[in-house]
Amino acid sequence: MYKSLEKIKLFKLQGLMKEKILHIVDLDVPYPPNYGAAIDMYCRLKTLHQLGVKIILHCFDYGRGKPAKLEEYCRAIYYYPRKSILKYLFTAEPYIVYSRSNKKLFDRLFADDFPVLLEGVHTCGVLMDERYKRKPFYVRMHNVEHEYYEYLAKATKHALNKIYYQIESERLKIFEKNLDRAECLFSVSERDHATLSAQFPKVVYLPPFIYNDEIDCKPGRGSFVLYHGNLTVEENLSAAEFLINEVCPGLNIPFVIAGTKASNLANVTKSSNIEFISSPSSYDLRNLISEAQINLLPTFQPTGIKHKLINSLFTGRYCVVNPPMVDGNGLEKFCIVAKDAAEMKHTITRLFKTPFPQEEIDRRKATLLDIYSNSKNAQKLVDVIFNAGLCRPKIG
């Protein structure tokens, strides 16, 4: 009888070993995919599911709800609240990490031997749990976060925000040293890859996953210039205000500014050539990108990867950017780079009446489809995580 039970246990264990089962801890609810990190996370879990990976999803819900769509791709889903910022002053952890450190989550992750993919430094509080050596953890980096918050501190005009961003940057710089407890880091851009590789022993470049991994641009002409982004984010808000104050005025060309809470900017401009579209759906935003003559995309933070630029190159016509938008991502060859407001005005005037050529669409297809292939990049992830040597549970 004892030997029969042991055979049954062995059979079940062998069955589980043949399956690729993965915990994914998302920093936010990844659906709907209506901003950069959500697009990356959602399209990754969707593509991993298509490759046969069984996903146990954990995510932090602070306003996006519990969408049924995610159940199509996951074996199980667990939702967790974020901790209040009120206790932030009494901890040494960065708030983005502290607020997502959850005992129930940690206990679930250590209840089995399946590997774990942590989305962003935000979800890496579990690496401070003494049990972390029991199993392999992998981290999908969304930025070099202490640099990102340092830029936010420089960009904000609000004194309290500046203090918060500065403290968060300093705490992140200290906390990020603990990332060497992970088996591997997946960098999101070439620039971040160089920075992380200088500090950590194993870093794999994994381009962002994108909503539509087919080049679907239209040749010919559009009828407006578009800026889009989540306008609750300081980085995007600064870019939009720059366009409103320094680029749009004096041009007799229609501009559209679209994104979360875009209508809040309507009262800061007297220009009649700007239309504001608040919180467009993913479908509507894609149509805006497709119909625009120019996707105008400045940024003042050369950090991470700019999903809005990749989406625009896959769906839109001309992309006019400033140097920080293409710093370290190799996309400058597909864009028109203008270093300041005067150059942007001149470039917009020149391109607005210039039909977008089919040859440029073909050039994007020849290069970008290979780099930003969701299936190819998901397979790279699977190869690293489920390599026999890397996904064995740790001892000790």
Salt bridges, closest charged atoms under 4 A:
GLU6 OE2 - LYS9 NZ 3.99
GLU19 OE2 - ARG75 NH2 3.17
ASP28 OD2 - ARG64 NE 3.72
ASP40 OD1 - ARG44 NH1 2.75
ASP40 OD2 - ARG140 NE 3.03
GLU72 OE1 - LYS69 NZ 3.34
ASP107 OD2 - LYS103 NZ 2.75
ASP107 OD1 - ARG131 NH2 3.03
ASP112 OD2 - HIS23 NE2 2.95
ASP112 OD1 - LYS135 NZ 3.02
GLU119 OE1 - ARG44 NH2 2.83
GLU119 OE1 - HIS142 NE2 2.79
ASP129 OD2 - ARG131 NH2 2.93
GLU145 OE2 - HIS122 NE2 4.00
GLU147 OE1 - ARG191 NH1 3.35
GLU150 OE2 - LYS154 NZ 3.83
GLU176 OE1 - HIS146 ND1 2.68
GLU183 OE2 - LYS394 NZ 3.76
ASP216 OD2 - ARG286 NH2 2.73
GLU235 OE2 - LYS306 NZ 2.69
GLU241 OE1 - LYS157 NZ 3.40
GLU291 OE2 - LYS218 NZ 2.32
ASP327 OD2 - ARG191 NE 3.39
GLU343 OE2 - LYS339 NZ 2.59
GLU360 OE2 - ARG363 NH2 3.06
GLU360 OE2 - ARG364 NE 3.83
ASP370 OD1 - LYS376 NZ 3.13
